[in-house]
Each structure stands twice: as structure tokens, then as C-alpha cells.
Amino acid sequence: MTDYVPINCNFHDHLEALATLRKQCRIVYQTADGKLIETFDTIADIYTKHKEEFAVLGSGEIIRLDTLKEVDGQSIYTGL
């Protein structure tokens, strides 16, 4: 996997709010081979390990935050 690129602080705050609310939302992320994946789930937790940040979905799936493209209608690129 590539080196971790920290995400926008405002977007990180948005993810934390969604985790607190346990809100079901649309999550779009990109796999290591470039494939876009879309899922509908809750964010159960956000954590840091080895200077990389991850989201744990309600399903148990773990996604590195810099692979996210869109969550709950908000693009990671907009900076909210």
C-alpha cells in the first residue's frame, strides 16, 4: 500500500460525528488496485495505528481514511 496521506481535518471531524451518531451512510472508497467500492454502513470507530488513520465500519470492515472518496454525500476533496 502507498504511504498514508492525512485527510482534511474538517472531513475527519465529519467522520467522527457520523461515528458518534452511528448514522447509516453511503461510503465510497478506492482499493489498492484502483477499484471504487460503494457500501452503505455505519462508522463504528476511528483509530490511528502506526501514524495511519482507519475507520471501522459496523460490518467490521476496516478502511484506511485516505482511501475514502465520499462519505454521507461529502467528498473528501471539498474540505467541507
Legacy VTK file of the C-alpha trace (Angstrom):
# vtk DataFile Version 3.0
C-alpha trace
ASCII
DATASET POLYDATA
POINTS 80 float
0.000 0.000 0.000
1.125 3.588 -0.571
2.296 5.985 2.126
-0.521 7.415 4.203
-1.698 10.928 3.307
-3.533 12.657 6.196
-7.090 13.712 5.377
-8.614 17.169 5.769
-9.297 17.990 9.443
-12.871 19.114 8.712
-13.596 15.850 6.921
-12.093 13.942 9.855
-14.426 15.829 12.214
-17.362 14.888 9.958
-16.379 11.209 10.177
-16.145 11.400 13.963
-19.622 12.959 14.127
-21.032 10.168 11.949
-19.374 7.601 14.216
-20.877 9.222 17.308
-24.347 9.246 15.738
-23.957 5.717 14.317
-25.624 7.087 11.186
-26.095 4.723 8.258
-24.448 6.371 5.259
-23.077 5.818 1.779
-19.317 5.249 1.842
-17.181 5.254 -1.306
-13.523 4.260 -1.173
-10.784 3.103 -3.533
-8.995 -0.235 -3.240
-5.229 -0.641 -3.728
-5.846 -1.792 -7.312
-7.877 1.343 -8.096
-11.380 -0.131 -7.924
-14.083 2.097 -6.419
-16.242 0.373 -3.813
-19.589 1.700 -2.598
-21.197 0.449 0.600
-23.938 1.545 2.991
-22.905 1.170 6.607
-22.231 2.942 9.887
-18.841 4.072 11.145
-18.306 2.240 14.417
-14.889 3.677 15.280
-11.960 5.730 14.029
-8.455 4.928 15.215
-4.777 5.547 14.477
-2.144 2.840 14.119
1.457 3.392 13.009
0.634 7.009 12.027
-2.201 5.883 9.727
-5.903 6.530 10.409
-8.637 3.951 9.905
-12.419 3.682 10.084
-14.071 0.536 11.377
-17.468 0.048 9.780
-20.441 -1.508 11.518
-19.830 -4.638 9.428
-16.315 -4.916 10.882
-14.621 -3.858 7.656
-11.593 -1.592 8.187
-10.851 1.213 5.715
-7.791 3.456 5.715
-9.089 7.030 5.767
-7.011 8.286 2.836
-8.720 5.742 0.558
-12.116 7.340 1.186
-13.588 9.316 -1.706
-17.015 10.228 -0.318
-18.942 9.663 2.901
-22.560 10.659 3.547
-22.630 12.797 0.399
-19.485 14.732 1.334
-16.410 14.469 -0.870
-13.092 14.105 0.903
-11.762 16.761 -1.501
-14.203 19.540 -0.639
-12.822 20.125 2.841
-16.454 20.583 3.852
LINES 1 81
80 0 1 2 3 4 5 6 7 8 9 10 11 12 13 14 15 16 17 18 19 20 21 22 23 24 25 26 27 28 29 30 31 32 33 34 35 36 37 38 39 40 41 42 43 44 45 46 47 48 49 50 51 52 53 54 55 56 57 58 59 60 61 62 63 64 65 66 67 68 69 70 71 72 73 74 75 76 77 78 79
